[in-house]
Amino acid sequence: MAISGSRPTSAAAAVTQECRACRDLEHGRKQAAAARDFSKVTDFQVLIARHRARHRAEP
């Protein structure tokens, strides 16, 4: 089972580079994938999506 991350849009990529929380969550997801802990990968994907939704909600 391969883990394929979706490619972020340029706006999402820009936010990820600026936001430490985004970088930390993505790092955790990559560590979980490397450890083949797919349940944890899913957990991180949900956390990343929720966190990025907050970026979009900010003015």
C-alpha positions as CSV (number, residue, x, y, z in Angstrom):
1,M,0.0,0.0,0.0
2,A,1.6,3.2,-1.1
3,I,1.0,6.5,0.5
4,S,0.6,9.3,-2.0
5,G,0.2,12.8,-0.8
6,S,-1.8,15.2,-2.8
7,R,0.2,18.1,-4.2
8,P,-0.7,21.3,-2.4
9,T,-1.8,24.3,-4.4
10,S,0.6,27.1,-4.6
11,A,-1.3,29.1,-1.9
12,A,-1.3,26.1,0.4
13,A,2.4,25.5,-0.3
14,A,3.1,29.2,0.6
15,V,1.2,28.9,3.9
16,T,3.0,25.6,4.7
17,Q,6.4,27.3,4.3
18,E,5.4,30.1,6.6
19,C,3.5,28.2,9.3
20,R,5.5,26.2,11.8
21,A,2.4,24.2,12.8
22,C,1.9,23.2,9.1
23,R,5.5,22.1,8.9
24,D,5.3,20.1,12.2
25,L,2.2,18.3,11.1
26,E,3.6,17.4,7.7
27,H,6.8,16.2,9.4
28,G,4.8,14.0,11.7
29,R,2.9,12.6,8.7
30,K,6.1,11.8,6.9
31,Q,7.5,10.1,10.0
32,A,4.4,8.0,10.4
33,A,4.5,7.0,6.7
34,A,8.2,6.0,7.1
35,A,7.2,3.9,10.1
36,R,4.4,2.4,8.0
37,D,1.9,3.4,10.6
38,F,-1.0,4.1,8.2
39,S,-3.5,4.8,11.0
40,K,-1.3,7.6,12.3
41,V,-0.8,8.9,8.7
42,T,-4.6,9.2,8.4
43,D,-4.7,11.0,11.8
44,F,-2.1,13.5,10.6
45,Q,-3.9,14.0,7.3
46,V,-7.1,14.9,9.2
47,L,-5.2,17.3,11.5
48,I,-3.5,18.9,8.5
49,A,-6.8,19.4,6.7
50,R,-8.4,20.9,9.8
51,H,-5.4,23.2,10.4
52,R,-5.3,24.4,6.7
53,A,-9.0,25.1,6.9
54,R,-8.3,27.6,9.6
55,H,-5.8,29.4,7.3
56,R,-8.5,29.8,4.7
57,A,-10.9,31.2,7.3
58,E,-8.5,33.9,8.4
59,P,-9.0,37.3,6.8
